[in-house]
Amino acid sequence: MSIIGTSLLLATEEGGFGLNFNLLETNLINLSILIGLLVYLGRNFLGNVMAERRLKIETAIQAVEKRQQEAAAALAEQQQLLTQAQSSAAKIKAEAEARSKVVRADILAQAKQDIQRMKLDADRDLNSQREKVIKELRQKVVALAMQKVESQLRDRMDDSLQQKLINQSIVLLGGRS
């Protein structure tokens, strides 16, 4: 005997469960009528509920797809803006570097001019100071020479030499003695 047959036999003998083949006792007819009515009457209700549910799901899917498309479009737009911003930044950076090179060259040129001007001013000042010092030295040398000549003249000068110098000076001035 099989396992199912053995368990049916045990169940019926001990008062457990078992198969009752009496149609009237089991209400099999009533159950089939009830199930039939549920299927017939519930079909429209369940069909409407399922159709509404399906429509809601389709609407939700369409909304999600639409949002996804909008997000993709916004992402593409933002990526394009990012690319434009990066190219603008690169252009600005290149312009700034070029401008900094020009400004640096201008500053270096101005510094060279300033250095040249300072050198010229220093040379002029040096020449001026040199001329001043030379002039002062000449004046001192002349003054010292004059003092020396005067002292020598005082020591050597007598009346006859003095008369002779006066006569020579008159002759040189254009007169006769």
Secondary structure, 3 states (H helix, E strand, C coil): CCHHHHHHHHHHHHCCCCCCCCHHHHCHHHHHHHHHHHHHHHHHHHHHHHHHHHHHHHHHHHHHHHHHHHHHHHHHHHHHHHHHHHHHHHHHHHHHHHHHHHHHHHHHHHHHHHHHHHHHHHHHHHHHHHHHHHHHHHHHHHHHHHHHHHHHHHHHCCHHHHHHHHHHHHHHHCCCC
